[in-house]
Amino acid sequence: MTRFIDRILTPQIKNTGVGFEKLTVIGDNIRTIPGKANHVDISEGVATVSGGSDDDIRLGLGYLKQLEVYFDGKLPVCEFDYFSPARPYRGFMIDVCRHFVPVDELKRIINLMAMIGYNTFQWHLTEDQGWRFPVDGYPLIEQISTKRDNEEYVNGKFLYEGMYTDDDMREIVSFCTKRGVTVIPEIDVPGHATALLAAYPIFGCTGRILNVERRWGIFKDVLNPASEELWTFLDAVIAKLSSIFPGPYIHIGGDECPHEQWENNPQCLEVMKENNIENASDLQGWFTSRLSRLVASYGKRAMGWDEVVECPTIDKSVVVMSWHGFDGARTATALGHEVILCPQQGLYFDKGYTDDDFEPRQWGSYSVKDTFDVDLFMSELPPEKQKLVLGAQCNIWTERMRSGREIEYMMFPRAFALADNMCLGNDKNWKKILARREAIRDLCWKLNIVCSPASWESKPLGKMKVPVI
């Protein structure tokens, strides 16, 4: 174990060469002092965390938790200064629809993410391949939308299923709240809704009977914005989520929605005529604005993927997640929207680390260094627009990840590099994170977390010498 604290902690602290001579046990004897410079002081039997804001103090407490893990419940007697987080929003998203992630596995990941400075968990709960929570008054959700036929023999049957009960969701909220993490539930509408349409075809444009999808991709069957039955259902959904999740946001999706069915649906055409809507793209804007108002009626604020700003008339209160790259953020900030950066170029952790044959088969690859190098502060923007960039988020899509262990492999160590990037901004230092490679591996190991051994910097296109039979 290294004897220097600055070669252990994530995000990197201000001081270098912070050593210690002995360990101490503090139990619950932790003092917090708000309104002062960010500082951690560990002395005999007590630890003091000072910080200029609640967010600063939470980051300081995360350092204590990391040290307790490293030193098996004890703390090194030392003190150090640390940076204030450069952005207030530091998030991660996990898709539990393509492959279900049990509560205990989510907790294992959330616990580590909270320790290293993340403060927001976006929970992607609905997709073509599964709807993962019950909705009061709509029993077919649980009976149909939470299950799909599966080509693989899993748990003794060719059926893949999973659902979180209300108590499960409250348990995750409680677990996160104790660690300073806000949970954002997401329903993905009006596209990516096959699982819902399989249970309630009346919400669609054709009424045809569908199965919950077992393929990955984009599908033409989408929700019908003109269906009042759909809006009654969405009201029940938002009411449920608002009652369980105390955070300020509800994510309403909005990505990858084909418009072909809308262009041929009499009800949609009538809504377009009544509201002077010129095309289907603007109809999606109408849908987004109506849903964001519904979300607001429950005291929450809507978020959406960057496709939502393809219609410039959407409600300006919608927070935009820029995932295609930075173009969505450029458009959104120009229109006055607040933005979360999650470009797939470096922040989509479902992509591989390298192009080596031994890596999990994903869509492309971005190394740890690529994640570290992403410009999360959009220095190209004028200062008044930079203020609209709230922060950043890594996204984990699980088409090709069947377990929490595979998710961990894809997240770590990249999540450590992103923590430095989000928290330190211009103060981040690649050589300093490289000096923490062994410590990062050890922290994951002690927390029963898988940490990928893949190359951090290069993508050498290595080939397996022994063919797989």
Secondary structure by P-SEA (a helix, b strand, c coil): ccccccccccccccccccccccccccccbbbbbcccccbbbbcccbbbbbcccaaaaaaaaaaaaaaaaaacccccccccccccccccccbbbbbcccccccaaaaaaaaaaaaaacccbbbbbccccccccccccccccccccccbbbbcccccccccccccccaaaaaaaaaaaaaacbbbbbbbbcccccaaaaaacccccccccccccccccccccbbbbcccaaaaaaaaaaaaaaaaccccccccccccccccccccccaaaaaaaaaaccccaaaaaaaaaaaaaaaaaaacbbbbbcccccccccccccbbbbbcccaaaaaaaaaabbbbbbbcccccccccccccccccccccccccaaaaaacccccccccaaaaaaccccbbbbbccccccaaaaaaacaaaaaaaaaaacccccccaaaaaaaaaaaaaaaaaacbbbbccccccccccccccccc
